[in-house]
Amino acid sequence: MLIRNEHSPVMFPLLNPHGHVAFQAQRGDVDTVIVNGRIVKRDHRLVGVDLAAARGAVERTVEHLRSQLGEEAWEQGMNPEVPNTEILDNPYTYTDYQSSSTHTL
């Protein structure tokens, strides 16, 4: 795998190459990938993959699921209710600060 992207803001400064690859580099920074001696990605683009066909298959799958579930179930699944959240005290703070948003008096 060759990681190279001179236009990416995460690609510099390169101080620790191993840490940089593990924690900073992203998929858009991968220039070339070789698997079993065959190039599968070059110049940031997949090689030998019909993306239009893959997109079409995904769109057909989504439409099938949507038709099987029904519009109401689909919308509910895509926009689930967000449960109420409670802010808990952080035992690792070094102050006694308490506000009305985190404590009921």
BELUR-V611017 format. One record per pair of residues at least 24 apart in sequence whose ideal C-beta (glycine too) atoms are under 10 Angstrom apart, sorted by the first residue. I is the first residue (numbers start at 1). J is the second residue. D is the distance in whole Angstrom. If there is no record, write none. Layout:
BEGIN
i=I j=J d=D
i=I j=J d=D
END
This chain:
BEGIN
i=1 j=25 d=10
i=1 j=30 d=6
i=1 j=31 d=9
i=1 j=32 d=7
i=1 j=33 d=5
i=1 j=34 d=7
i=1 j=35 d=9
i=1 j=41 d=9
i=2 j=29 d=10
i=2 j=30 d=7
i=2 j=31 d=5
i=2 j=32 d=4
i=2 j=33 d=8
i=2 j=34 d=8
i=2 j=41 d=9
i=2 j=42 d=9
i=3 j=27 d=10
i=3 j=29 d=5
i=3 j=30 d=6
i=3 j=31 d=7
i=3 j=32 d=9
i=3 j=33 d=10
i=4 j=29 d=7
i=4 j=30 d=8
i=4 j=31 d=4
i=4 j=32 d=8
i=4 j=43 d=10
i=4 j=44 d=9
i=5 j=29 d=4
i=5 j=30 d=8
i=5 j=31 d=7
i=5 j=44 d=7
END
